[in-house]
Amino acid sequence: PDQQERGRKQGAKLKTDREFALASASLRQALQDMPELTEVSRHIMFEESKQDFNMEIVDQDGRSLFPEGSKEPYERTRILIQKLAQTLKNVPMRISITGHTSAPTGSRLGYDPFDLSADRANAVRQILVKEGFPPAKIFMVAGKADTQPLFPDDPHMAANRRVTITLMREDPPLPPDLKP
């Protein structure tokens, strides 16, 4: 029975790994196949690891996706996220959304970088949901402030103000009738 159970868990993990690989490939392909996404797709950087699949939404021209000190994205950022939502809602995995800021150049009373980055992530969540992304597929919304700059050599760079959408690689749920 233990060997049979290990085989069942291994099979479920292989299925999850296959779904994950298929989802990351379909996201990349969708961005290439949609002519309206061709221009904006260059602003998405992909990073895949054994744990997850990150899509960094960052302006490749070195511009910010958010006005300094604002939680609301620029209109071009909003359009990018709206188009990305159409592809993301077909992916079976849950996602997490993480906001980032550049290093603060001045302080706004009562609104620190952690609040700002969390508000940016939440603004992206709201756009995704408005475009039909199922709220139940959102695992987490978080703000990292300026703790993980994309360009560590220049933490004040506008391109550090970005959002990361992560496809979660999760173990499959255990059947309810499983006995330890």
C-alpha positions in Angstrom: 0.0 0.0 0.0 2.8 2.4 0.8 4.4 1.8 -2.6 1.0 2.2 -4.3 0.5 5.5 -2.4 3.9 6.8 -3.4 3.1 5.9 -7.1 -0.2 7.8 -6.8 1.5 10.9 -5.4 4.3 10.7 -8.0 1.7 10.4 -10.8 -0.2 13.4 -9.4 3.1 15.4 -9.2 3.9 14.5 -12.8 0.4 15.7 -13.9 0.9 19.0 -12.1 4.4 19.4 -13.6 3.0 18.8 -17.1 0.1 21.3 -16.5 2.6 23.8 -15.3 4.9 23.4 -18.3 1.9 23.6 -20.6 0.6 26.8 -18.9 4.0 28.6 -19.2 4.4 27.6 -22.8 0.8 28.7 -23.6 1.3 32.0 -22.0 4.5 32.6 -24.0 2.8 31.5 -27.2 -0.3 33.6 -26.6 1.9 36.7 -26.2 3.6 35.9 -29.5 0.4 35.0 -31.4 -1.7 38.0 -30.5 -0.8 41.0 -32.8 -2.2 43.4 -30.3 0.2 42.0 -27.6 3.3 42.1 -29.8 4.3 45.6 -28.8 3.5 45.1 -25.1 4.9 41.6 -24.8 8.4 42.9 -24.8 7.6 44.4 -21.4 7.1 41.0 -19.8 10.1 39.0 -18.6 9.7 35.3 -17.9 11.6 33.5 -15.2 10.9 29.8 -14.5 12.1 27.8 -11.5 11.2 24.5 -10.0 8.9 26.3 -7.6 7.1 28.8 -9.8 6.9 30.8 -13.0 7.3 34.5 -12.7 6.1 37.1 -15.2 7.8 40.4 -14.4 5.9 43.3 -16.0 8.5 45.9 -16.5 9.0 48.6 -19.1 12.0 47.6 -21.2 12.5 51.2 -22.2 13.4 52.0 -18.6 10.2 53.8 -17.9 8.1 53.2 -14.9 4.8 51.3 -15.1 3.4 53.5 -12.3 3.8 57.2 -11.7 6.1 57.8 -8.7 4.2 57.6 -5.5 1.0 56.4 -7.2 -0.8 53.1 -6.8 -2.7 53.6 -10.1 -0.8 52.3 -13.2 -0.3 54.4 -16.3 -2.9 53.7 -19.1 -0.4 51.7 -21.1 0.2 49.5 -18.1 -3.5 49.0 -17.6 -3.9 48.0 -21.2 -1.1 45.5 -20.9 -2.7 43.9 -17.8 -6.1 43.8 -19.4 -4.7 41.9 -22.4 -2.7 39.6 -20.2 -5.9 38.8 -18.2 -7.4 37.2 -21.3 -4.6 34.7 -21.5 -4.2 34.2 -17.7 -7.8 33.2 -17.1 -7.3 30.1 -19.2 -4.4 28.9 -17.1 -5.4 26.3 -14.4 -3.0 27.5 -11.8 -3.5 30.0 -9.0 -1.4 33.2 -9.1 0.2 35.5 -6.7 0.7 39.2 -7.5 3.6 41.1 -6.0 4.1 44.9 -6.2 7.6 46.6 -6.1 8.8 50.1 -5.7 12.0 51.9 -6.5 14.0 53.2 -3.6 12.2 56.2 -2.1 13.5 59.6 -3.0 11.4 61.3 -0.4 8.8 60.2 2.1 5.1 60.7 1.9 3.7 61.0 5.4 1.8 57.8 6.3 2.4 56.1 3.0 5.5 54.1 3.0 7.0 51.9 0.2 5.4 48.7 1.6 1.9 50.3 1.5 2.5 51.6 -2.0 3.8 48.3 -3.4 0.9 46.4 -1.8 -1.6 48.9 -3.3 0.0 48.5 -6.7 -0.3 44.7 -6.5 -3.9 45.1 -5.4 -4.6 47.5 -8.3 -3.4 44.8 -10.7 -5.6 42.3 -9.0 -8.6 44.5 -9.5 -7.9 44.9 -13.2 -7.5 41.2 -13.7 -10.8 40.5 -11.9 -12.6 43.2 -13.8 -11.4 41.5 -17.0 -12.9 38.1 -15.9 -10.0 36.5 -14.0 -11.6 34.3 -11.3 -10.8 35.7 -7.8 -10.6 32.2 -6.4 -7.5 31.6 -8.5 -5.6 34.5 -6.7 -3.4 32.9 -4.0 -1.8 36.1 -2.6 -1.4 39.8 -3.2 1.7 41.3 -1.5 4.0 44.3 -1.5 7.8 44.0 -1.3 8.6 47.7 -1.4 12.1 48.3 -2.6 13.5 45.1 -1.1 14.0 43.3 -4.4 15.1 45.8 -7.0 15.2 44.6 -10.6 18.3 46.8 -11.0 20.2 46.6 -7.7 23.0 48.9 -9.0 20.4 51.7 -9.4 17.6 51.2 -6.8 16.1 54.6 -7.7 15.6 53.6 -11.4 12.0 54.0 -12.5 12.0 50.4 -14.0 12.2 49.0 -10.4 8.5 50.1 -10.0 6.9 47.0 -11.4 4.6 44.1 -10.7 5.3 40.3 -10.7 2.6 37.8 -11.5 3.6 34.3 -10.4 2.0 31.1 -11.5 2.0 28.9 -8.4 3.4 25.4 -8.6 1.4 23.6 -5.9 1.2 20.0 -4.8 -2.1 18.5 -5.9 -4.8 18.3 -3.2 -5.0 15.1 -1.3 -8.1 13.1 -1.7 -10.5 13.5 1.2 -10.7 9.8 1.9 -6.9 9.4 2.2 -5.8 7.9 5.5 -2.3 8.4 6.8 
